[in-house]
Amino acid sequence: MFNNLILYLVVINLIGFFIMLIDKRKAIKRQWRVSEKALICISIIGGSIGMLAGMSTFRHKTKHKKFTIGIPLILVIQIAILTYFSSL
């Protein structure tokens, strides 16, 4: 089970990272964008580290408080939940 969780987290964080790249490129080209709701959802389901890495690497969504505060907050909550369940 632990190996499956690690694999899931690696995959979802890679997806989060590349979704930020795709959205940044589409923003530059003024094309259809990935919705903010979808970006937040990716973070909530475990992709917050990848989203933060993407934000930093591509300098994307760094002026939006929803992302600069929300994504790190989601990560802190996820770490707290994992810590709690790993101590059981």
C-alpha positions in Angstrom: 0.0 0.0 0.0 2.8 2.4 0.9 4.5 1.9 -2.5 1.2 2.6 -4.3 0.8 5.9 -2.3 4.4 6.9 -3.2 3.8 6.1 -6.9 0.5 8.0 -6.9 2.1 11.1 -5.3 5.0 11.1 -7.8 2.6 10.8 -10.8 0.1 13.5 -9.5 2.9 15.9 -8.7 4.4 15.4 -12.2 1.0 16.1 -13.6 0.7 19.2 -11.5 4.1 20.5 -12.6 3.4 20.0 -16.3 -0.1 21.4 -16.1 1.5 24.6 -14.8 3.9 24.6 -17.8 1.0 24.0 -20.2 -1.1 26.8 -18.6 1.8 29.2 -18.7 2.4 28.5 -22.4 -1.2 29.0 -23.2 -1.3 32.2 -21.3 1.6 33.6 -23.3 -0.1 32.6 -26.5 -3.5 34.0 -25.3 -5.1 30.6 -25.8 -7.7 28.6 -23.9 -6.4 28.1 -20.3 -6.7 25.5 -17.6 -9.3 26.7 -15.1 -8.1 27.8 -11.7 -10.6 25.3 -10.2 -8.8 22.5 -12.0 -5.4 23.7 -10.8 -6.6 23.9 -7.2 -8.2 20.4 -7.5 -4.9 18.9 -8.7 -3.3 20.4 -5.5 -6.1 19.0 -3.3 -5.8 15.5 -4.6 -2.0 15.4 -3.8 -0.3 17.5 -6.5 0.6 20.5 -4.3 4.4 20.0 -4.4 4.3 19.7 -8.2 2.1 22.8 -8.4 4.4 24.8 -6.2 7.4 23.7 -8.2 5.7 24.7 -11.4 4.7 28.0 -10.0 8.3 28.7 -9.0 9.9 27.3 -12.1 7.6 29.0 -14.7 6.8 32.1 -12.6 3.1 31.3 -13.1 0.2 32.3 -10.9 2.7 33.9 -8.4 0.6 37.1 -8.2 -2.6 35.4 -7.2 -3.1 35.0 -3.5 -5.4 32.0 -4.1 -2.2 30.2 -5.3 0.6 31.8 -3.3 -1.3 31.2 0.0 -3.7 28.5 -1.0 -1.3 25.9 -2.5 1.2 26.1 0.4 -1.7 25.8 2.9 -3.0 22.8 1.1 0.5 21.2 1.3 0.7 21.9 5.1 -2.7 20.3 5.6 -1.7 17.3 3.5 1.5 16.9 5.5 -0.4 17.1 8.8 -2.9 14.4 7.6 -0.1 12.1 6.4 1.8 12.6 9.7 -1.4 11.8 11.7 -2.2 8.7 9.8 1.4 7.4 9.7 1.5 7.7 13.5 -1.5 5.4 14.0 
